[in-house]
Amino acid sequence: MPRVQECTPRELPEVIGLVDDAMRQGMDQTMLTDYPLVYQESNHRNIRIIKVDGRTVSVVPFLLRTVDVEDVSFKIGIISPTATDPEHRHRGYGLACLRSCLASMEEMECDLSVLWTRIATFPFYEHGAFEPVRYQEWIYTCTSEDGGRFRDHGEQVVRYDPSTGTHLDRIRSMHEAEGYGVRRSRSEWEALLRLPLMRTLVAEEDGAATGYLIVSGAGNKPGFIEAGGNGKAVETLYSHALRKLPEGSQIQSYDPLTGSTAGQLLERTLPRRRQKTTKSMMIRINCPTAFLHKIRAWLERRTGSGGEEFSIGVTDAAEQISFRSSKEGLLLGQDRLEPHYELTRRELTPLVFGPHPVRGEESTRIETPLFPFYFPLWQLDQS
């Protein structure tokens, strides 16, 4: 087996060529600009490659992020575009790169690993203890004829200009007001709002930004992918954007399960259009005990009047976690309680996050009001 190594700037062009050949054929896009945070030089050490005869033939990258959900936070590693040269497949190269990424994430005390993929590729990632989870967002299909269903409240609509950055800090604060999602630094915002085939519309009132809407024509992130601000401003932006669509065209809009300003608007205006996403997400719980302790405050709000008591042994992580809830709160420990359950990481994942439809509810062996836990990853953050 060739050695797994970190990518350097010299190998990056080969890496981009490999993933573009696998995922961008026939598209006027390239991974280099579609996922700028993944391929920036500061993340090269998190891009794992295998070379044969001096040529890069397999690659698995990841991007480390911090997620906030109300008053809890934790770290995730997003597995990004993965590819192996067709002539070198079925030799374990991709899996070796994946396992190298997972080992690094555990060293970094990264709580979860996350990715999106097709059902056909579930078996590959299952070798790394990933498990598919329930749908993660609602999708509403909007049409050009829907422009009249959304009211224009009179705000001026302008296009955000990445070259000047006007309104950037206000857009950032409107997004953060939603209270959950991946933390984004200002420089990351600057990069994400420059993504190709995307534009950001801003609603202004007396010169101040009161709402924003990101409209994407990119094949990997199509639709109205993110919005924020006050409800009236967001409605004005939807009205404006839909009226500008070519006649007879459609566009998707997204709402995370935690809800959003745009989601409230869509549910009020187009309630019969709501559908579950068909995009499949897989999760690996890298550090079960640490992760559950980090979300303890969220879990505690689910316990109700208390009385919950059980323990779980995570066999492939050599960890044991006990749950005791009472009127005083939720206590997490390491005791063995009754009932006690022995689970692998993969078996624990659908319990915590909810099972994927291909698995069915029977994949969850424990009935408890503590779960499922949900954390939103906006389209803009999905790498």
Protein Blocks (a to p, Z undefined) as FASTA:
>chain_A
ZZdddddfklmmmmmmmmmmmmmgoiacdfklmmmmlmgmklmmmpccddeehiafbdcd
dddddddehjaccdddddddddddfklgonommmmmmmmmmmmmmmnopabacddddfkl
mmmmmmnopacdddfbdcddddfklmmmpccehiacddddfknopoklmmmmmmmmnopa
cdddfklmmmmmmcghiacddddeehiafbdcdddfbfklgcjfbdcdjfklmmmmmmmm
mmmpcehiacdddddfkopfklmmmmmmmmmlpccdfbdcddddfblmlmmmmmmmmmmm
mnonghiacddddfklopacdddddfkbccddfbdcdddddddfklmmmmmnopafklop
mlpmbdcfkbccdddddfklmZZ
